[in-house]
Amino acid sequence: MMKWHPSKTFIVRNNKVHQKVNAAPPLILAGSFICLIFIGTLLLMLPISTNLPITWEQSLFTATSAVTVTGLVIIDTGTSFTLFGQTIIAILIQCGGIGLMTFAVVTLIALGGKIGFLQQVVAKEAFNQTDASTILSVAKSVLLFSLIIEMIGFVILSIYWSNELGWADSLFHGFFYTVSAFNNAGFALSPQSLSKYVSDPVVNFTISALLISGGLGFTVWREAIKSKSWDKLSPYSKTMILATIVINLVAFIVIYCIEYNNPNTLQPLSESGKLLASWFQAVTTRTAGFNTLPIEQLEDASTALMLLLMFIGGGSLSTASGIKVVTFIVLILATYSYLRRDKTITIYKREVSRETVTKALALTMISIAATCIAIFFLLLTEDAPFLDIVFEAISALGTVGLSRGLTSSLSGPGELIIITLMFIGRLGPLTLAYFLASPRIKRLRYPETQITIG
């Protein structure tokens, strides 16, 4: 006869719940993005959304690109979609960029609801936070900061474009481009993106400021506003700010030097135009997707630099994707420490944990693997130059949205590959890996061995 043990029953149930919670966060996040993409696809298929009928594949591709804040398009946003359809795209960008969990948490707060343990775990996963007690304050800060920055960008662009477009069109253009820029989406209402404003300082600096603001990361802005002092910032925020400045400046100088005499890009422009165009291209490759120069006309060296910048991406808890700037810095520091035979990795007088290095390495390897697999299959499905395919794949995984002209001519299987890459890039390769390998505790350890490397 079996005896009932309340304590044992509780432990078993608690373990089952614990296992479910471990698997739930990435699953719920992925499911939320899939639902939003599905809803967006249906809305964009409505007759009121388009000027001419579009296919389900075109609608799915556009909705996925908007939700994942990528900006790759197979049909022109400005001519194919009506004002209603373009508004739907902007809403999808806003939801996908700022994040579904931000809206969910803030809505619960507004309704007076409480966030349960499972919801806290999901929110921690979405916000990349380690302390559940900070989730509510982070969610409020994210939403408030986003609305303030977007309002500033909206006012500047709307007023500036009022003489050119008239108030009605300038207000919508200001709204659409502000949402697209802050969320690093790169969707434009013109087939030439922002090429018309290649030498325009107001448009260049306003859009690039929005791109940097959204891509820097909400955690950094929150710390900077609260501390108001460089010394009080965390090592992460210091690293993110300094690395962003250095990467942008180096990219700006390199592109300016390489493209200076290129008759298809910088050469026809004035000196100020050359500087503005170089700066904009350096910033937009950080997962933004806008362009003021024809990407396919850039020198191969500039293209190679852009591939690296797109792969790196922006900051954690930001509207940007990629492997993230600090991930890239951690890998560099780990390599440098190993070459110096240092046992620890330090940054701003703080030691970087071994788990952080392992996470950075895993994220990078998964991203490389996903990119290589996609490139392999794109080479089988598409009749296009190798460089164009590599650029398209990295742009999709980094949710950048830049293209060398391949997107509009993709085959059906090619579109599905790019859709998958955009989804993986936005969800996060590391989060996606949690689906394939749930954490487990090993109770048996084996003797250590030495394996030859290099």
C-alpha positions in Angstrom: 0.0 0.0 0.0 1.4 3.4 -1.0 1.7 6.1 1.6 1.0 9.7 0.8 3.9 12.1 1.6 2.8 15.7 1.3 6.4 16.9 1.2 7.3 14.5 -1.6 4.2 15.5 -3.6 5.1 19.1 -3.2 8.6 18.6 -4.4 7.6 16.6 -7.5 5.0 19.3 -8.4 7.5 22.0 -7.7 10.0 20.3 -10.0 7.5 20.0 -12.7 6.6 23.6 -12.4 10.2 24.6 -12.4 10.9 22.6 -15.6 7.9 24.3 -17.3 9.1 27.7 -16.2 12.6 27.0 -17.6 11.1 26.2 -21.0 8.4 28.8 -21.0 10.2 32.1 -21.5 11.8 31.6 -24.9 8.7 29.7 -26.0 6.3 32.5 -25.0 8.5 35.1 -26.5 8.7 33.3 -29.8 5.0 32.6 -29.7 4.3 36.3 -29.1 6.3 37.3 -32.2 4.7 34.6 -34.3 1.2 35.7 -33.3 2.1 39.3 -34.1 3.5 38.3 -37.5 0.3 36.3 -38.2 -2.0 39.2 -37.3 0.1 41.6 -39.3 0.0 39.3 -42.3 -3.8 39.1 -42.1 -4.2 42.9 -41.8 -1.8 43.6 -44.7 -3.9 41.3 -46.9 -7.0 43.4 -46.4 -8.1 45.3 -49.6 -7.9 48.5 -47.6 -4.2 48.0 -46.9 -2.9 47.8 -50.5 -3.3 49.8 -53.7 -3.1 46.5 -55.7 -3.7 42.9 -54.5 -0.6 41.2 -53.1 0.2 37.6 -52.5 0.2 35.9 -49.1 4.0 35.4 -49.4 4.5 39.2 -49.9 2.3 39.9 -47.0 4.0 37.4 -44.7 7.5 38.7 -45.8 6.5 42.3 -45.1 4.9 41.5 -41.7 7.9 39.5 -40.6 10.3 42.2 -41.7 8.3 44.8 -39.8 7.9 42.8 -36.6 11.5 41.8 -36.6 12.4 45.5 -37.4 14.5 44.5 -40.3 13.4 46.6 -43.3 14.0 44.1 -46.1 11.1 44.4 -48.6 10.1 42.5 -51.7 7.5 45.1 -52.7 7.8 48.9 -52.3 6.2 50.2 -49.1 5.4 53.6 -50.4 3.5 52.6 -53.6 2.2 49.1 -52.8 0.5 50.0 -49.5 -2.2 52.5 -48.7 -2.0 54.9 -45.8 -3.8 52.3 -43.7 -1.4 49.6 -44.7 1.6 51.8 -44.0 0.2 52.6 -40.6 -0.2 48.9 -39.9 3.5 48.4 -40.8 4.5 51.3 -38.5 2.5 49.7 -35.6 4.1 46.3 -36.2 7.5 48.0 -36.2 6.7 49.7 -32.9 5.5 46.5 -31.2 8.4 44.5 -32.5 11.0 47.1 -31.7 10.1 48.3 -28.2 9.0 44.8 -27.5 5.8 43.0 -26.8 6.7 42.4 -23.2 7.1 46.1 -22.5 3.5 46.7 -23.6 2.3 43.7 -21.7 3.9 44.6 -18.4 2.9 48.3 -18.6 -0.7 47.3 -19.5 -0.8 45.0 -16.4 0.4 47.9 -14.3 -2.2 50.2 -15.7 -5.0 47.7 -15.0 -3.8 47.1 -11.5 -2.8 43.6 -12.2 0.0 41.6 -10.6 2.8 39.9 -12.5 3.1 36.2 -11.5 6.3 34.2 -11.3 6.0 32.8 -14.8 5.4 36.3 -16.2 8.4 37.6 -14.3 10.6 34.9 -15.8 9.4 35.8 -19.3 9.9 39.5 -18.7 13.4 38.8 -17.4 14.2 36.9 -20.6 12.8 39.7 -22.7 14.6 42.5 -20.9 17.8 40.6 -20.3 17.5 41.3 -16.5 18.8 39.2 -13.7 16.6 40.7 -10.9 12.9 40.3 -11.1 12.3 43.3 -8.8 13.6 45.7 -11.5 11.3 44.5 -14.3 8.5 46.9 -13.6 10.7 50.0 -13.4 12.6 48.9 -16.5 9.3 48.4 -18.4 8.1 51.9 -17.4 11.4 53.5 -18.3 11.6 51.7 -21.7 8.1 53.0 -22.7 8.5 56.5 -21.4 12.0 57.0 -22.9 10.8 55.6 -26.3 7.8 57.9 -26.5 9.8 61.0 -25.5 12.6 60.3 -28.1 10.1 59.5 -30.8 8.1 62.6 -30.1 11.2 64.8 -30.4 12.1 63.1 -33.7 8.5 63.4 -35.0 8.3 67.1 -34.3 11.7 67.9 -35.9 11.0 65.8 -39.1 7.3 67.0 -39.4 8.2 70.7 -39.2 11.2 70.3 -41.5 9.2 68.4 -44.2 6.2 70.7 -44.0 7.4 73.1 -46.7 8.3 70.2 -49.1 5.4 67.9 -48.5 2.6 70.0 -46.9 1.4 69.5 -43.4 -0.7 66.4 -43.9 2.0 64.4 -45.6 4.8 65.8 -43.5 3.0 64.7 -40.3 2.6 61.1 -41.6 6.2 61.0 -43.0 7.5 62.3 -39.6 5.5 59.6 -37.8 6.5 56.8 -40.1 10.2 57.6 -40.3 10.5 58.4 -36.6 9.1 55.0 -35.7 11.1 53.2 -38.3 14.4 55.0 -37.3 14.1 54.7 -33.5 13.2 51.0 -33.8 16.1 50.5 -36.2 13.7 49.1 -38.9 14.8 50.9 -42.0 11.4 50.9 -43.7 11.1 53.8 -46.1 8.3 55.3 -48.2 10.6 55.7 -51.2 12.3 52.9 -53.2 15.5 54.9 -52.9 15.2 55.0 -49.1 16.7 58.4 -48.0 19.0 58.9 -51.0 17.2 62.1 -51.8 18.5 63.6 -48.6 22.1 62.4 -48.9 23.5 66.0 -48.3 20.7 67.2 -46.0 22.1 67.8 -42.5 18.8 67.9 -40.7 17.5 64.6 -42.0 20.9 62.9 -41.7 21.5 64.0 -38.1 17.9 63.5 -36.9 17.6 60.0 -38.4 21.1 59.0 -37.2 20.4 60.3 -33.7 17.2 58.2 -33.6 19.1 55.1 -34.8 21.8 55.5 -32.1 19.2 56.3 -29.4 17.3 53.1 -30.1 20.4 50.9 -30.8 22.4 52.0 -27.7 20.1 50.1 -25.3 17.5 51.2 -22.8 19.6 50.0 -19.9 22.4 52.3 -20.8 20.1 55.3 -21.2 18.4 54.5 -17.9 21.7 54.4 -16.0 23.0 57.5 -17.7 19.9 59.5 -16.8 19.9 58.3 -13.2 23.6 58.5 -12.4 24.5 61.6 -14.5 28.1 60.7 -13.9 30.6 58.6 -15.9 32.2 57.1 -12.8 28.8 55.9 -11.5 28.0 54.0 -14.6 28.3 50.2 -14.7 31.1 48.5 -16.6 28.5 47.4 -19.2 27.2 50.9 -19.8 30.7 52.4 -20.0 31.8 49.7 -22.5 28.7 50.1 -24.6 29.0 53.9 -24.8 32.7 53.9 -25.5 32.6 51.0 -28.0 29.7 52.7 -29.9 31.6 55.9 -30.3 34.8 54.2 -31.4 33.0 51.8 -33.8 31.0 54.6 -35.4 34.0 56.9 -35.8 36.2 54.2 -37.2 33.6 53.1 -39.7 32.9 56.8 -40.7 36.6 57.4 -41.4 37.1 54.2 -43.2 34.1 54.6 -45.5 35.0 58.2 -46.2 38.6 57.2 -47.2 37.6 54.2 -49.3 34.6 55.8 -51.1 36.1 59.3 -51.6 37.0 58.8 -55.3 34.2 56.4 -56.1 32.2 58.0 -58.9 29.1 56.0 -58.0 29.0 57.1 -54.4 30.9 60.0 -52.8 32.8 61.6 -55.6 29.9 63.7 -57.1 29.0 65.1 -53.7 30.3 68.3 -52.0 32.7 68.0 -49.2 30.0 68.4 -46.6 27.9 65.8 -48.5 30.8 63.3 -48.5 31.1 63.7 -44.7 27.3 63.3 -44.1 27.0 60.3 -46.4 30.0 58.6 -44.8 28.6 59.2 -41.4 25.1 58.0 -42.2 26.4 54.7 -43.9 28.6 54.1 -40.8 25.6 54.4 -38.4 22.9 52.8 -40.5 24.8 49.4 -40.7 24.3 49.0 -37.0 21.0 47.2 -37.9 19.1 50.3 -39.1 18.6 49.6 -42.8 18.3 53.1 -44.2 20.7 54.2 -46.9 21.6 57.5 -48.6 24.1 55.8 -51.1 23.5 52.9 -53.5 24.7 49.9 -51.4 25.4 47.8 -54.5 27.8 50.6 -55.8 30.0 50.6 -52.8 33.6 49.3 -53.0 34.1 45.7 -51.9 36.2 46.9 -49.0 33.4 49.1 -47.7 31.0 46.2 -48.2 33.3 44.0 -46.1 33.3 46.5 -43.3 29.5 46.7 -43.5 29.3 43.0 -43.1 31.2 43.1 -39.9 29.2 46.1 -38.6 25.9 44.3 -39.4 27.1 41.1 -37.7 28.0 43.0 -34.5 24.8 45.1 -34.3 23.8 47.3 -31.4 23.3 47.0 -27.6 21.3 44.6 -25.4 17.8 45.6 -24.5 17.7 47.8 -27.6 15.8 47.9 -30.9 18.9 46.7 -32.6 20.0 43.1 -33.2 23.2 41.3 -34.1 25.5 39.5 -31.7 25.6 42.9 -29.7 28.5 45.3 -29.2 29.5 44.1 -25.7 29.5 40.5 -26.9 32.0 41.4 -29.5 34.1 43.3 -26.9 34.0 40.4 -24.5 35.3 38.1 -27.2 38.2 40.5 -27.9 39.1 40.8 -24.3 39.0 37.0 -23.8 41.3 36.5 -26.7 43.6 39.3 -25.5 43.7 37.8 -22.0 44.5 34.4 -23.3 47.4 35.7 -25.4 48.8 37.4 -22.3 48.2 34.2 -20.3 46.0 36.1 -17.8 43.8 33.8 -15.8 41.0 36.4 -15.5 39.3 38.9 -17.9 38.9 42.3 -16.4 37.1 45.5 -17.6 36.9 48.7 -15.7 38.4 47.0 -12.6 35.8 44.3 -12.7 36.3 40.7 -13.5 34.2 39.2 -16.3 32.6 35.9 -15.3 33.4 32.7 -17.2 29.7 32.2 -17.8 29.6 35.6 -19.6 32.5 34.6 -21.9 30.8 31.2 -22.6 27.5 32.9 -23.4 29.2 35.4 -25.7 31.0 32.5 -27.5 27.8 30.4 -27.8 25.8 33.4 -29.2 28.5 34.1 -31.8 28.9 30.5 -32.9 25.2 30.0 -33.2 24.9 33.2 -35.3 27.8 32.1 -37.5 26.2 28.7 -37.9 22.8 30.1 -38.8 24.4 32.5 -41.3 26.5 29.8 -43.0 23.6 27.4 -43.3 21.4 30.1 -44.8 24.1 31.2 -47.3 24.6 27.5 -48.4 20.9 27.1 -49.1 20.6 30.6 -50.8 23.4 29.6 -53.1 21.3 26.6 -54.1 18.0 28.5 -54.6 19.2 31.9 -56.0 21.1 32.8 -59.2 23.0 35.7 -57.7 26.6 36.8 -57.0 28.2 35.3 -53.9 28.8 38.7 -52.3 25.1 39.7 -52.7 23.9 36.5 -51.1 26.3 36.8 -48.1 25.3 40.4 -47.7 21.6 39.5 -47.8 22.0 36.7 -45.2 24.0 38.8 -42.7 21.6 41.7 -43.2 18.6 39.5 -42.5 20.2 37.8 -39.4 21.3 41.2 -38.0 17.8 42.6 -38.8 19.6 45.4 -40.7 17.5 45.6 -43.9 20.3 46.7 -46.2 20.5 44.9 -49.6 22.5 44.9 -52.7 19.4 44.5 -54.8 18.7 40.8 -54.2 15.6 41.0 -52.0 13.1 41.9 -54.7 14.3 39.0 -56.9 14.3 36.3 -54.3 12.7 33.0 -55.2 9.9 31.4 -53.1 12.4 29.2 -51.1 14.8 32.2 -50.8 12.0 34.3 -49.2 11.4 31.6 -46.6 15.1 31.4 -45.8 15.3 35.2 -45.3 12.1 35.2 -43.2 13.6 32.5 -41.0 16.8 34.5 -40.6 14.9 37.7 -39.7 12.9 35.8 -37.1 16.1 34.2 -35.6 17.9 37.5 -35.6 15.2 39.3 -33.7 14.3 36.5 -31.3 18.0 36.0 -30.5 20.1 33.0 -31.6 20.9 32.3 -27.9 17.2 32.3 -26.9 16.5 30.1 -29.9 19.2 27.7 -28.7 17.3 27.2 -25.4 14.6 25.3 -27.4 17.2 22.8 -28.5 19.1 22.4 -25.3 17.3 22.8 -22.0 19.6 23.2 -19.0 20.5 20.1 -17.1 22.5 19.4 -14.0 25.3 16.8 -14.3 25.8 14.8 -11.1 28.8 12.9 -12.6 32.1 14.6 -13.5 34.9 13.0 -15.4 38.7 13.5 -15.1 40.0 16.5 -17.0 41.9 16.0 -20.2 44.0 18.1 -22.5 43.0 18.6 -26.1 45.3 20.2 -28.7 44.0 23.4 -30.1 45.5 25.2 -33.1 
